[in-house]
C-alpha cells in the first residue's frame, strides 16, 4: 500500500474525519474532501493532456494546493517541479 492507496482507503472508511490541516491558511480537510480535491485536480490535468511521465511545473499560492497536487502526481507517475 502506498500513500495514495491510504488516502483513498481512508476516504472510504473515515470520510468525515479530519485528514489534514494546512499551516499557511489553517484550512482543514476531511478524508473525503481531500480525496475529492486530489481527483478534481488530476482530472483537470488529464483534460489538459498531461500523461504518465510528463513533468508538470506548479506554483502553489497555498500549501493546501501543493499538498493535494503532489499526491496526484505520485498516483499517475508524473513528476512535479515546484517553481
C-alpha positions as protocol buffer text, in pm:
chain_id: "A"
residue {
  index: 1
  type: UNK
  ca { x: 0 y: 0 z: 0 }
}
residue {
  index: 2
  type: UNK
  ca { x: 132 y: 343 z: -91 }
}
residue {
  index: 3
  type: UNK
  ca { x: 24 y: 688 z: 30 }
}
residue {
  index: 4
  type: UNK
  ca { x: -232 y: 728 z: -248 }
}
residue {
  index: 5
  type: UNK
  ca { x: -394 y: 397 z: -154 }
}
residue {
  index: 6
  type: UNK
  ca { x: -404 y: 512 z: 207 }
}
residue {
  index: 7
  type: UNK
  ca { x: -582 y: 836 z: 117 }
}
residue {
  index: 8
  type: UNK
  ca { x: -836 y: 652 z: -99 }
}
residue {
  index: 9
  type: UNK
  ca { x: -898 y: 391 z: 170 }
}
residue {
  index: 10
  type: UNK
  ca { x: -935 y: 649 z: 445 }
}
residue {
  index: 11
  type: UNK
  ca { x: -1180 y: 848 z: 229 }
}
residue {
  index: 12
  type: UNK
  ca { x: -1390 y: 533 z: 205 }
}
residue {
  index: 13
  type: UNK
  ca { x: -1370 y: 422 z: 570 }
}
residue {
  index: 14
  type: UNK
  ca { x: -1338 y: 758 z: 751 }
}
residue {
  index: 15
  type: UNK
  ca { x: -1488 y: 1018 z: 516 }
}
residue {
  index: 16
  type: UNK
  ca { x: -1573 y: 1273 z: 784 }
}
residue {
  index: 17
  type: UNK
  ca { x: -1257 y: 1253 z: 991 }
}
residue {
  index: 18
  type: UNK
  ca { x: -1001 y: 1530 z: 963 }
}
residue {
  index: 19
  type: UNK
  ca { x: -721 y: 1435 z: 725 }
}
residue {
  index: 20
  type: UNK
  ca { x: -503 y: 1743 z: 703 }
}
residue {
  index: 21
  type: UNK
  ca { x: -462 y: 2092 z: 844 }
}
residue {
  index: 22
  type: UNK
  ca { x: -265 y: 2333 z: 629 }
}
residue {
  index: 23
  type: UNK
  ca { x: -18 y: 2555 z: 810 }
}
residue {
  index: 24
  type: UNK
  ca { x: -32 y: 2859 z: 584 }
}
residue {
  index: 25
  type: UNK
  ca { x: -405 y: 2924 z: 596 }
}
residue {
  index: 26
  type: UNK
  ca { x: -535 y: 2685 z: 862 }
}
residue {
  index: 27
  type: UNK
  ca { x: -772 y: 2512 z: 622 }
}
residue {
  index: 28
  type: UNK
  ca { x: -887 y: 2170 z: 731 }
}
residue {
  index: 29
  type: UNK
  ca { x: -994 y: 1886 z: 503 }
}
residue {
  index: 30
  type: UNK
  ca { x: -1172 y: 1562 z: 580 }
}
residue {
  index: 31
  type: UNK
  ca { x: -1053 y: 1246 z: 408 }
}
residue {
  index: 32
  type: UNK
  ca { x: -1346 y: 1264 z: 166 }
}
residue {
  index: 33
  type: UNK
  ca { x: -1277 y: 1630 z: 82 }
}
residue {
  index: 34
  type: UNK
  ca { x: -906 y: 1568 z: 41 }
}
residue {
  index: 35
  type: UNK
  ca { x: -958 y: 1271 z: -189 }
}
residue {
  index: 36
  type: UNK
  ca { x: -1208 y: 1471 z: -395 }
}
residue {
  index: 37
  type: UNK
  ca { x: -964 y: 1761 z: -435 }
}
residue {
  index: 38
  type: UNK
  ca { x: -688 y: 1527 z: -549 }
}
residue {
  index: 39
  type: UNK
  ca { x: -919 y: 1374 z: -810 }
}
residue {
  index: 40
  type: UNK
  ca { x: -1053 y: 1711 z: -930 }
}
residue {
  index: 41
  type: UNK
  ca { x: -700 y: 1843 z: -969 }
}
residue {
  index: 42
  type: UNK
  ca { x: -593 y: 1534 z: -1159 }
}
residue {
  index: 43
  type: UNK
  ca { x: -894 y: 1533 z: -1388 }
}
residue {
  index: 44
  type: UNK
  ca { x: -817 y: 1892 z: -1481 }
}
residue {
  index: 45
  type: UNK
  ca { x: -461 y: 1799 z: -1575 }
}
residue {
  index: 46
  type: UNK
  ca { x: -579 y: 1499 z: -1776 }
}
residue {
  index: 47
  type: UNK
  ca { x: -817 y: 1726 z: -1970 }
}
residue {
  index: 48
  type: UNK
  ca { x: -517 y: 1950 z: -2044 }
}
residue {
  index: 49
  type: UNK
  ca { x: -332 y: 1650 z: -2189 }
}
residue {
  index: 50
  type: UNK
  ca { x: -94 y: 1558 z: -1904 }
}
residue {
  index: 51
  type: UNK
  ca { x: 16 y: 1194 z: -1935 }
}
residue {
  index: 52
  type: UNK
  ca { x: 227 y: 940 z: -1750 }
}
residue {
  index: 53
  type: UNK
  ca { x: 590 y: 1053 z: -1738 }
}
residue {
  index: 54
  type: UNK
  ca { x: 519 y: 1421 z: -1804 }
}
residue {
  index: 55
  type: UNK
  ca { x: 681 y: 1692 z: -1596 }
}
residue {
  index: 56
  type: UNK
  ca { x: 441 y: 1949 z: -1455 }
}
residue {
  index: 57
  type: UNK
  ca { x: 554 y: 2280 z: -1308 }
}
residue {
  index: 58
  type: UNK
  ca { x: 348 y: 2413 z: -1021 }
}
residue {
  index: 59
  type: UNK
  ca { x: 349 y: 2744 z: -842 }
}
residue {
  index: 60
  type: UNK
  ca { x: 131 y: 2690 z: -538 }
}
residue {
  index: 61
  type: UNK
  ca { x: -15 y: 3003 z: -386 }
}
residue {
  index: 62
  type: UNK
  ca { x: -126 y: 2799 z: -85 }
}
residue {
  index: 63
  type: UNK
  ca { x: 21 y: 2492 z: 85 }
}
residue {
  index: 64
  type: UNK
  ca { x: -318 y: 2323 z: 67 }
}
residue {
  index: 65
  type: UNK
  ca { x: -300 y: 2318 z: -313 }
}
residue {
  index: 66
  type: UNK
  ca { x: 55 y: 2189 z: -302 }
}
residue {
  index: 67
  type: UNK
  ca { x: -43 y: 1905 z: -71 }
}
residue {
  index: 68
  type: UNK
  ca { x: -313 y: 1752 z: -288 }
}
residue {
  index: 69
  type: UNK
  ca { x: -131 y: 1812 z: -617 }
}
residue {
  index: 70
  type: UNK
  ca { x: 171 y: 1608 z: -506 }
}
residue {
  index: 71
  type: UNK
  ca { x: -38 y: 1300 z: -435 }
}
residue {
  index: 72
  type: UNK
  ca { x: -198 y: 1306 z: -779 }
}
residue {
  index: 73
  type: UNK
  ca { x: 145 y: 1321 z: -941 }
}
residue {
  index: 74
  type: UNK
  ca { x: 256 y: 1021 z: -737 }
}
residue {
  index: 75
  type: UNK
  ca { x: -51 y: 820 z: -835 }
}
residue {
  index: 76
  type: UNK
  ca { x: -13 y: 894 z: -1204 }
}
residue {
  index: 77
  type: UNK
  ca { x: 364 y: 868 z: -1240 }
}
residue {
  index: 78
  type: UNK
  ca { x: 421 y: 1231 z: -1327 }
}
residue {
  index: 79
  type: UNK
  ca { x: 699 y: 1449 z: -1196 }
}
residue {
  index: 80
  type: UNK
  ca { x: 617 y: 1776 z: -1023 }
}
residue {
  index: 81
  type: UNK
  ca { x: 856 y: 2067 z: -1040 }
}
residue {
  index: 82
  type: UNK
  ca { x: 795 y: 2345 z: -789 }
}
residue {
  index: 83
  type: UNK
  ca { x: 854 y: 2687 z: -941 }
}
